[in-house]
Amino acid sequence: MDLTLAYYDAHAQVFTSSTVNVEMGSIRKEFTALLPPHAHILDLGCGSGRDSLAFINEGYTVTAVDGSQAMCDATHRLTGLPVRRILFQELDYQDAFDAVWACSSLLHAPSIELPAIFRLIHSSLKEGGIFYSSFKCSSSEGIRNGRYFTDLTEASFLPLLEGLFTPLKTWRTEDVRPDRDEIWLNAIVRKE
């Protein structure tokens, strides 16, 4: 994880400029359709702040966190929000959020750590809370392009939910960035 955080701290400007305008509206709409008006959303691994800003503009309350200080700074500059620097494994919120949005972020956690992280996300959600996450769709795990990646398929993702979340929808999408041809696994689940 230290290698991944160092990557984002060193490449923040390039990463932000390549992701801040990526169109995620259709996936956000799938997510927000399940939320109450003015829901409180945790943007877990907020990156450039793109989604935090979109949620704010739609009338939601947003708490933004990221493990990279440079990404926290980028989100703050874009949104004006205070952004907390925290690792996934350090999540300490209890029954605080109506929803958690983890877009292309949890894929940087080693697979062995995901069950504990999912339990922390479960604790951070109010009863019946909604959780969105996305992973590159494959069975690969390890360091690629200077960062650690855990890819998941439906078969490896669904067991992580047992006793914590009820799956509402899983689907695959193509990468929306013009220079990428990756397939993504998207999932929306509800706290049990």
C-alpha positions as CSV (number, residue, x, y, z in Angstrom):
1,M,0.0,0.0,0.0
2,D,2.9,2.4,0.7
3,L,4.0,2.0,-2.9
4,T,0.6,2.9,-4.2
5,L,0.2,5.9,-1.9
6,A,3.7,7.1,-3.0
7,Y,2.6,6.7,-6.6
8,Y,-0.5,8.9,-6.1
9,D,1.5,11.5,-4.1
10,A,4.1,11.6,-6.9
11,H,1.7,11.6,-9.9
12,A,-1.2,13.6,-8.4
13,Q,-1.3,16.2,-11.1
14,V,-1.3,13.8,-14.0
15,F,-3.7,11.4,-12.3
16,T,-6.1,14.3,-11.4
17,S,-6.1,15.7,-14.9
18,S,-6.7,12.3,-16.5
19,T,-9.7,11.4,-14.2
20,V,-11.4,14.6,-13.0
21,N,-13.5,14.9,-16.2
22,V,-14.2,11.2,-16.8
23,E,-17.9,10.7,-17.2
24,M,-19.3,8.5,-14.4
25,G,-22.8,10.0,-14.4
26,S,-24.7,6.8,-15.4
27,I,-23.1,4.8,-12.7
28,R,-23.6,7.5,-10.1
29,K,-27.3,7.6,-11.1
30,E,-27.6,3.9,-10.4
31,F,-26.3,4.6,-7.0
32,T,-28.1,7.7,-6.1
33,A,-31.5,6.3,-7.2
34,L,-31.3,4.1,-4.1
35,L,-30.6,7.0,-1.7
36,P,-32.9,9.3,0.4
37,P,-32.9,13.0,-0.5
38,H,-29.9,14.8,1.0
39,A,-28.2,11.5,1.9
40,H,-24.8,11.6,3.6
41,I,-22.2,9.9,1.4
42,L,-18.7,8.7,2.3
43,D,-16.5,9.1,-0.8
44,L,-14.0,6.4,0.1
45,G,-10.8,7.0,-1.8
46,C,-12.0,10.3,-3.3
47,G,-9.0,10.7,-5.7
48,S,-9.4,13.8,-7.8
49,G,-12.7,14.8,-6.1
50,R,-14.7,14.3,-9.3
51,D,-17.5,12.3,-7.6
52,S,-17.5,14.3,-4.4
53,L,-18.2,17.4,-6.4
54,A,-20.9,15.7,-8.5
55,F,-22.7,14.5,-5.3
56,I,-22.5,18.0,-3.7
57,N,-23.9,19.5,-6.9
58,E,-26.8,17.0,-6.6
59,G,-27.6,18.1,-3.1
60,Y,-26.0,15.4,-1.1
61,T,-23.8,15.8,2.0
62,V,-20.3,14.4,1.4
63,T,-17.5,13.3,3.6
64,A,-14.4,12.7,1.5
65,V,-11.4,10.6,2.6
66,D,-8.3,9.3,0.8
67,G,-5.0,7.7,1.9
68,S,-2.9,10.0,-0.3
69,Q,-2.3,13.5,1.0
70,A,-1.9,14.8,-2.6
71,M,-5.4,13.3,-3.5
72,C,-6.9,14.9,-0.3
73,D,-5.4,18.2,-1.4
74,A,-6.8,17.8,-5.0
75,T,-10.3,17.0,-3.7
76,H,-10.2,20.0,-1.3
77,R,-9.1,22.3,-4.1
78,L,-12.0,21.1,-6.4
79,T,-14.8,20.9,-3.8
80,G,-13.8,23.1,-0.9
81,L,-14.5,20.2,1.5
82,P,-12.2,19.3,4.4
83,V,-10.7,16.0,3.3
84,R,-9.5,13.5,5.9
85,R,-6.3,11.5,5.1
86,I,-7.1,8.0,6.3
87,L,-6.3,4.5,5.1
88,F,-9.1,2.0,4.4
89,Q,-7.9,-0.1,7.4
90,E,-8.3,2.9,9.7
91,L,-12.0,3.6,9.0
92,D,-13.5,4.5,12.4
93,Y,-17.0,5.8,11.6
94,Q,-20.0,4.1,13.3
95,D,-23.5,4.3,11.7
96,A,-22.5,7.6,10.1
97,F,-23.5,7.4,6.5
98,D,-26.5,6.6,4.3
99,A,-24.1,5.4,1.6
100,V,-20.5,4.6,0.8
101,W,-19.0,5.3,-2.7
102,A,-15.8,3.4,-3.4
103,C,-15.2,4.0,-7.1
104,S,-11.9,2.4,-8.3
105,S,-10.4,2.7,-4.8
106,L,-10.6,-0.5,-2.9
107,L,-8.9,-2.3,-5.7
108,H,-5.6,-1.0,-4.2
109,A,-6.1,-3.1,-1.0
110,P,-4.6,-6.6,-0.9
111,S,-7.3,-9.2,-1.2
112,I,-6.4,-10.6,2.2
113,E,-7.4,-7.3,3.8
114,L,-10.7,-6.8,2.0
115,P,-12.9,-8.8,4.4
116,A,-11.8,-6.6,7.3
117,I,-12.2,-3.5,5.2
118,F,-15.7,-4.6,4.2
119,R,-16.6,-5.0,7.9
120,L,-15.4,-1.5,8.6
121,I,-17.5,-0.1,5.8
122,H,-20.5,-2.1,7.2
123,S,-19.9,-0.4,10.6
124,S,-19.7,3.0,9.0
125,L,-23.1,2.7,7.3
126,K,-26.5,3.3,8.9
127,E,-29.0,0.4,8.8
128,G,-30.0,-0.3,5.2
129,G,-27.1,1.8,3.9
130,I,-26.0,1.5,0.3
131,F,-22.4,0.6,-0.8
132,Y,-21.0,1.0,-4.3
133,S,-17.6,-0.4,-5.3
134,S,-15.8,-1.1,-8.5
135,F,-12.8,-3.4,-9.4
136,K,-11.0,-4.3,-12.5
137,C,-12.6,-7.5,-13.7
138,S,-10.1,-10.3,-13.6
139,S,-8.4,-12.6,-11.2
140,S,-5.0,-10.8,-11.2
141,E,-3.4,-9.4,-8.0
142,G,-0.1,-7.6,-7.6
143,I,2.0,-4.6,-8.6
144,R,1.2,-3.1,-12.0
145,N,2.3,0.3,-13.3
146,G,3.7,1.3,-9.9
147,R,0.6,0.5,-7.8
148,Y,-0.9,-2.6,-6.1
149,F,-4.1,-3.9,-7.7
150,T,-6.5,-6.5,-6.5
151,D,-8.9,-7.4,-9.4
152,L,-12.1,-9.3,-8.7
153,T,-14.8,-11.2,-10.6
154,E,-18.3,-11.8,-9.4
155,A,-17.1,-15.2,-8.0
156,S,-14.4,-13.6,-5.8
157,F,-16.4,-10.5,-4.9
158,L,-19.7,-12.0,-3.7
159,P,-18.2,-14.1,-0.8
160,L,-16.9,-10.8,0.7
161,L,-20.5,-9.8,1.2
162,E,-21.6,-12.8,3.3
163,G,-23.1,-11.7,6.7
164,L,-22.6,-8.0,5.9
165,F,-24.4,-7.0,2.7
166,T,-27.1,-8.0,0.3
167,P,-26.2,-7.7,-3.4
168,L,-28.6,-5.5,-5.3
169,K,-26.8,-5.3,-8.6
170,T,-23.5,-6.3,-10.2
171,W,-22.6,-5.5,-13.7
172,R,-19.7,-5.0,-16.0
173,T,-18.7,-1.9,-17.9
174,E,-16.0,-0.9,-20.3
175,D,-13.4,1.6,-19.2
176,V,-14.7,5.1,-20.2
177,R,-11.3,6.5,-20.6
178,P,-10.4,6.7,-24.3
179,D,-6.9,5.1,-24.0
180,R,-8.1,2.1,-21.9
181,D,-9.8,-1.2,-22.9
182,E,-10.3,-2.7,-19.4
183,I,-13.5,-4.2,-18.1
184,W,-14.8,-3.2,-14.7
185,L,-16.9,-5.0,-12.2
186,N,-19.4,-2.7,-10.5
187,A,-21.5,-3.6,-7.5
188,I,-24.2,-2.0,-5.5
189,V,-25.1,-3.7,-2.2
190,R,-27.2,-2.9,0.9
191,K,-26.2,-3.3,4.6
192,E,-27.9,-6.2,6.2
